[in-house]
C-alpha cells in the first residue's frame, strides 16, 4: 500500500484508517461517523445561532445582489451604522468559510465552489466598503433643537462600486479553485448576465483573475508544491483522442444527461421544499495507494495490493480532486468498470439530492460535474464492453461532466471552458461544446429555469428578470404605480413615523398641491430620526412629535421621471438595464401621479 503521511488525506481519515487496521472495519466506521457528526453539528450550530444567512451556497442571494437588489444581512446591514454592519459582514464571511471547511471535512456530498464564490464576493465587498467610506459619506447638520445631524450615504455610488467588487471577487474564486482565469471571467459574466455587466468589468475581472492565478502559482512555489496538486487534471500522459464514429454516442449521451440533470434539479427542489429539520451524514473514507495506471485508488476492505473502485469514486468526493481525476483519466481503462461507475452515480446522486435544504454551506458545482462524469464514464465503459467505440472512457466522462454542469447551471460558455481547462486539453473542446448544446436543448424543454434561478423564484429574492413579462405589453406606467406616502419637504416627526410603518422603500417629497420635488429612500429618512425615536414604535412627548424633519436635505432632487402613458415594457428596460431604483410618474402636464420602485416591479412580475 505504501507509507502514509499526513498530507495523504485529512487527519480524521488517517485516524479511521488506523482504527480500521487495528480493531477492525466496524470500529473504523463508528469512529468516522462520530468525527463527521461532530463536524456537522459544529457547522450547523454556527449557522443556526451565529450567522443564519450562511446556510446554502449563497449563490442565489449573491446573484440577486449583483442584479441590483438590496440584500440586508447578506454581506452587511445597510440600515445600520458603519461599525455594526462591518462587524456583521465579517461574521458572515468567517462563519461561511469555517462551516464550508467543516461541511467538506464531514464528508457531505457538496462542492466548495458555491460558498467560495460567495466568500470571494464577501471579502471584496468588505474591502471596497472600507476603502470607499470616506468618499460616499457626509454629515448633514440637524434642523431644530431636538433633531440630530444626519449621516448621508451616496447609496447609488456605494452600490455600484460594491457590485463591481463582488463580481471581481467571485471571478477570482473560480479562477483559483479550477486554475481557470478565463473560466472565472465567463462564469461571472453568465452569472451576472449581460444586462448587469458594467462596461468596465471585463478588463477589471481579466486583470484580477490573472493576478489571482499568478498569486496561486507563487504560493504553491513558496510551499514547495505545484498547482497540479490542487486542480482536477492529472499530470500523467493521457490518451483522450476521439473518432467521428463516436459522435452519435456523444450526442445520445448528452441528451440522456440533459434529461438526468433536469430530473436531478427538480428532485433537489422537491426535496428542499419537503425538508424541515433532517440531517444526513454518510461517509466512508480511507487513504489512497497507487493503482496500476499511476492514479490513486482506495483499498476499502480489500487485501493488500487490491482496490475498491466504488470506494475510490465515493470516498474522495467532489470536494477532493481524486474522484474526478479518476473519471477523466485516459490511461485507466478497465480499472473502473461500467457497473462500478453507475452504482457510484446512483449512490452519490441520491446523497446529493437528500442533502438539499440542509443549512450547510455547500455548492453543487463540482457535485454535478462528478455526477455527470460518473454517468459518462459508465456509458463509455459499457460501449467498450460492446466494442462499439475506440475512445477512452475518460472522454465520455468529460462530455458527461460538462453536459450535467451546463444543465444544472444553464450556462454554456463557462461550462465548456471550465471543464476543458480542468482536463488541460483543448482538443476536446468541439465534442464538449456539442454535448453542452444537446444537453441545454433538452434541459430547456424540461426546466424553465436553472437551479439558482428557481431558488431565487421560490425564496422570493428581489431579482429583476432581464426582460419584461408578456402581460406588461398591455400596461402603461400608471398601472405599475404602488401606493405611496408623500412627505413634506419639512415633515413633522409624527408624519415620518407613520410613513415608516408602511413597507415602502422610497417616498416622494412634495407639497400638498405641488409637483414632486424629489425622492427620499427609507434609509435616508430614518437617518434623520432623533436617537430617542430610532425604534418606530415608541412614545414621544408632544414637543418632539411637532419637530420638523428636513426631508429635503436627504432627498434626491433630480429623480427619474416618466409620463403616465409610457408603455410598461419600455419603462421596465430602464430598471432592468439602466439600474434605476425608483421613478416618479407624472401627467403630461407635470402633475404627480405616483411612484414606481424596483421592488414593485419585481412583485408585479411574479
Residue pairs with C-beta under 8 A, 6 or more apart in sequence:
1 287
1 289
1 299
1 304
1 305
2 289
2 290
4 14
4 17
4 287
6 14
8 14
8 287
8 288
9 17
9 285
9 287
9 288
10 105
10 285
12 32
12 35
12 36
12 105
13 32
13 285
13 286
13 287
14 287
15 31
15 35
16 28
16 29
16 31
16 32
16 35
16 285
16 286
17 28
17 286
17 287
19 27
19 28
19 31
20 27
20 28
20 286
25 301
29 284
32 107
32 283
32 284
32 285
33 281
33 283
36 105
36 106
36 107
36 281
36 283
37 106
37 281
39 102
39 103
39 105
39 106
40 102
40 103
40 106
40 108
40 279
40 281
40 360
42 102
43 98
43 99
43 102
43 103
43 106
43 360
43 361
44 279
44 358
44 359
44 360
46 54
46 95
46 98
46 99
46 102
47 54
47 55
47 95
47 99
47 359
47 360
47 361
48 359
50 91
50 95
51 91
51 92
51 95
51 96
52 359
53 61
53 73
53 74
53 92
54 92
54 95
54 96
54 99
54 361
55 358
55 359
55 360
55 361
56 114
56 359
56 360
56 361
56 362
57 114
57 115
57 117
57 118
57 361
57 362
57 363
57 364
58 74
58 96
58 114
58 115
58 117
58 118
58 361
59 114
59 117
59 118
59 191
59 363
59 452
60 452
60 453
60 455
60 456
60 459
60 461
61 71
61 74
61 118
61 461
62 74
62 117
62 118
62 121
62 166
62 170
63 191
63 192
63 452
63 453
63 456
63 463
64 71
64 456
64 461
64 462
64 463
65 71
65 74
65 75
65 121
65 163
65 166
66 121
66 163
66 166
66 167
66 191
66 192
66 196
67 192
67 193
67 196
67 463
67 464
68 159
68 163
68 196
68 464
68 579
68 581
68 598
69 461
69 462
69 463
69 464
69 598
69 602
70 78
70 159
70 462
70 505
71 461
71 462
72 78
72 79
73 88
73 92
74 92
75 89
75 92
75 93
75 121
75 122
75 125
75 126
75 162
75 166
76 85
76 86
76 88
76 89
76 125
76 126
76 129
77 84
77 85
77 88
78 85
78 523
79 522
79 523
79 526
80 88
81 151
82 133
82 137
86 126
86 129
86 130
89 122
89 125
89 126
89 129
90 126
92 122
93 119
93 122
93 123
93 126
96 115
96 118
96 119
96 122
96 361
97 115
97 119
99 360
99 361
100 112
100 115
100 116
100 119
100 361
100 362
103 110
103 360
103 361
103 362
104 110
104 112
104 319
104 362
106 281
106 283
107 281
107 282
107 283
107 285
107 317
108 280
108 281
108 355
108 358
108 360
108 362
109 282
109 317
109 318
109 348
109 351
109 352
109 355
109 367
110 318
110 319
110 352
110 355
110 360
110 362
110 363
110 364
110 367
111 318
111 319
111 362
111 363
111 364
111 365
111 366
111 367
111 369
112 177
112 319
112 362
112 363
112 366
113 173
113 174
113 177
113 363
113 365
113 366
114 361
114 362
114 363
114 364
114 365
115 361
115 362
115 363
116 173
116 174
116 177
116 363
117 170
117 173
117 174
117 363
118 170
119 173
120 169
120 170
120 171
120 172
120 173
121 165
121 166
121 167
121 169
121 170
121 173
122 166
122 169
123 169
124 165
124 166
124 168
124 169
124 170
124 172
125 162
125 165
125 166
125 169
127 165
128 161
128 162
128 164
128 165
129 158
129 162
132 157
132 158
132 161
132 162
135 157
136 153
136 154
136 157
136 158
137 151
137 152
137 153
137 154
138 151
138 152
139 149
139 150
139 151
139 152
140 149
140 150
140 151
140 152
140 550
140 553
140 554
141 149
142 148
142 149
142 150
143 490
143 548
143 549
143 550
143 553
144 547
144 548
146 530
146 543
146 544
146 547
147 528
147 530
147 547
147 549
147 550
148 530
148 531
150 524
150 527
150 528
150 553
150 554
151 527
152 524
152 527
152 553
152 554
153 523
153 524
155 521
155 523
155 524
156 581
160 198
160 579
163 196
164 198
164 200
164 201
164 204
167 188
167 192
167 201
167 205
168 201
168 204
168 205
168 208
170 184
170 187
170 188
170 191
171 184
171 185
171 187
171 188
171 205
171 208
171 209
172 184
172 208
172 209
172 212
173 184
174 180
174 183
174 184
174 187
174 188
174 418
175 181
175 183
175 184
175 185
175 209
175 212
175 213
176 212
176 213
176 216
178 184
178 231
178 232
178 418
178 421
178 422
179 213
179 216
179 227
179 230
179 231
179 421
180 417
180 418
180 421
180 422
181 206
181 209
181 210
181 212
181 213
182 209
182 417
182 421
183 414
183 417
183 418
183 421
184 205
184 209
184 212
185 202
185 205
185 206
185 209
186 413
186 414
186 417
186 418
187 411
187 414
187 418
188 205
189 197
189 413
189 414
190 409
190 411
190 412
190 413
190 414
191 411
192 201
193 466
194 466
195 466
195 576
195 577
196 579
216 227
217 227
220 226
220 227
220 229
220 230
228 234
228 235
229 321
230 321
231 321
231 422
232 321
232 324
232 325
232 328
232 422
232 423
233 325
233 328
233 422
233 423
233 424
233 425
234 295
234 325
234 328
234 329
236 293
236 294
236 295
236 329
236 331
237 331
238 329
238 330
238 331
238 394
238 423
238 425
239 330
239 331
239 392
240 330
240 392
240 394
240 395
240 398
240 423
240 425
240 427
240 428
241 391
241 392
241 395
241 427
242 250
242 391
242 395
242 428
242 431
243 389
243 390
243 391
245 389
245 390
246 389
246 390
246 391
246 395
247 431
247 434
249 379
249 383
249 388
249 389
249 396
250 396
250 399
250 431
250 434
250 435
251 434
251 435
251 438
253 376
253 379
253 396
253 399
253 400
253 403
253 435
254 399
254 400
254 403
254 434
254 435
254 436
254 437
254 438
254 439
254 442
255 438
255 439
255 442
256 375
256 379
257 372
257 375
257 376
257 400
257 403
257 404
257 407
257 435
257 439
258 403
258 407
258 438
258 439
258 440
258 441
258 442
258 443
258 446
259 442
259 446
260 371
260 375
260 404
260 407
261 368
261 372
261 403
261 404
261 407
261 408
261 439
261 443
262 407
262 442
262 443
262 446
262 447
264 349
264 352
264 353
264 368
264 371
264 404
264 408
265 407
265 408
265 447
265 450
265 451
265 454
266 447
267 353
267 356
268 352
268 353
268 356
268 364
268 451
269 356
269 451
269 454
269 455
269 458
271 353
271 354
271 356
271 357
272 356
272 357
273 357
273 458
274 357
275 356
275 357
275 358
278 354
278 357
278 358
279 358
280 351
280 354
280 355
280 358
282 351
284 300
284 311
284 314
284 315
285 298
285 315
285 316
286 298
286 299
286 300
286 311
286 315
287 298
288 296
288 297
288 298
288 312
288 316
288 322
289 296
289 297
289 298
289 299
289 307
290 296
290 297
291 297
291 307
291 332
291 335
292 332
292 335
293 329
293 331
293 332
293 335
294 331
295 325
295 326
295 329
295 331
295 332
295 335
296 312
296 316
296 322
296 325
296 326
297 307
297 308
297 309
297 312
297 326
297 335
298 307
298 308
298 311
298 312
298 315
298 316
299 306
299 307
299 308
300 307
300 308
300 310
300 311
300 312
300 315
301 308
301 311
302 308
309 335
309 336
309 337
309 340
310 340
310 343
310 344
310 347
312 322
312 323
312 326
312 336
313 323
313 326
313 327
313 336
313 340
313 341
313 344
313 348
313 374
314 323
314 344
314 347
314 348
315 322
315 323
316 322
316 323
316 326
317 323
317 348
317 370
318 324
318 366
318 367
318 369
318 370
319 366
323 370
323 373
324 366
324 369
324 370
324 373
324 401
324 422
326 332
326 336
327 336
327 341
327 370
327 373
327 374
327 376
327 377
327 394
327 397
327 401
328 373
328 394
328 397
328 398
328 401
328 422
328 423
329 394
330 392
330 394
330 395
331 392
332 394
333 381
333 384
333 392
333 393
333 394
336 377
336 381
336 393
337 381
338 377
338 378
338 379
338 381
338 382
338 385
339 378
341 374
341 375
341 377
341 378
341 381
342 374
342 375
342 378
344 374
345 371
345 374
345 375
345 378
348 367
348 370
348 371
348 374
349 371
352 364
352 367
352 371
355 362
364 408
364 451
365 405
365 409
368 404
368 405
368 407
368 408
368 409
369 401
369 402
369 404
369 405
369 419
370 401
371 404
372 397
372 400
372 401
372 402
372 403
372 404
372 405
373 397
373 398
373 400
373 401
373 404
374 397
374 400
375 400
375 404
376 396
376 397
376 398
376 399
376 400
376 401
376 403
377 393
377 394
377 396
377 397
377 400
379 396
379 400
380 389
380 391
380 392
380 393
380 394
380 395
380 396
380 397
381 393
383 389
383 396
384 393
395 428
395 431
398 419
398 423
398 428
398 432
399 431
399 432
399 434
399 435
400 435
401 419
402 415
402 416
402 419
402 432
402 435
402 436
402 439
403 435
403 436
403 438
403 439
404 439
405 411
405 415
405 418
405 419
406 412
406 415
406 416
406 436
406 439
406 440
406 443
407 439
407 440
407 442
407 443
408 450
408 451
409 415
409 450
409 451
409 452
410 440
410 443
410 444
410 447
410 449
410 450
410 453
411 450
412 436
412 437
412 440
415 436
416 429
416 432
416 433
416 436
419 432
420 426
420 428
420 429
420 432
447 454
449 457
453 463
455 461
456 463
457 463
457 606
460 606
462 598
462 599
462 602
463 602
464 575
464 576
464 598
464 601
464 602
464 605
465 576
465 605
466 576
466 577
467 572
467 576
468 568
468 569
468 572
468 573
468 576
468 605
469 605
472 568
472 569
472 572
473 567
473 568
473 569
475 567
475 568
476 564
476 565
476 566
476 567
476 568
477 562
477 563
477 564
477 565
477 566
477 567
477 568
477 571
477 583
477 585
477 596
478 564
478 565
478 585
478 593
478 594
479 568
480 568
480 571
480 585
480 596
480 600
480 601
480 604
481 585
481 593
481 594
481 595
481 596
481 600
482 504
482 594
482 595
482 596
482 597
482 600
483 502
483 504
484 504
484 506
484 507
484 508
484 594
484 595
485 498
485 499
485 502
485 504
485 507
486 507
486 508
486 509
486 510
486 592
487 495
487 496
487 499
487 507
487 508
487 509
487 510
487 520
487 525
487 551
488 495
488 509
488 510
488 511
488 512
488 551
489 509
489 510
489 511
489 517
489 550
489 551
489 552
489 555
490 548
490 549
490 550
490 551
490 552
491 548
491 549
491 551
492 545
492 546
492 547
492 548
492 549
493 529
493 530
493 533
493 540
493 544
493 545
493 546
493 547
493 548
493 549
494 540
494 545
494 546
496 525
496 528
496 529
496 549
496 551
497 529
497 533
497 536
499 507
499 525
500 522
500 525
500 526
500 536
501 536
504 522
504 597
505 521
505 522
505 582
505 597
505 598
505 599
506 519
506 520
506 521
506 522
506 581
506 582
506 595
506 597
507 519
507 520
507 521
507 522
507 525
507 551
507 595
508 516
508 518
508 519
508 584
508 592
508 595
509 516
509 517
509 518
509 519
509 520
509 551
509 552
509 555
510 516
510 517
510 592
511 517
515 586
515 590
515 591
515 592
516 559
516 561
516 584
516 586
516 592
517 552
517 555
517 557
518 552
518 555
518 556
518 557
518 558
518 559
519 555
519 556
519 559
519 582
519 584
519 595
520 551
520 554
520 555
520 556
521 556
521 582
524 554
524 555
525 549
525 551
525 554
526 534
527 554
528 549
528 550
528 551
528 553
528 554
529 549
530 544
530 547
532 538
532 540
532 544
533 540
533 544
559 582
559 583
559 584
560 574
560 580
560 582
560 583
560 584
561 583
561 584
561 585
561 586
562 571
562 574
562 583
562 584
562 585
562 586
562 596
563 585
563 586
563 587
563 588
564 585
564 586
564 587
564 588
564 593
565 588
571 583
571 596
572 601
574 580
574 583
575 581
575 583
575 598
575 601
580 598
581 597
581 598
582 595
582 596
582 597
582 598
583 595
583 596
584 592
584 594
584 595
585 592
585 593
585 594
585 595
585 596
586 592
586 593
587 593
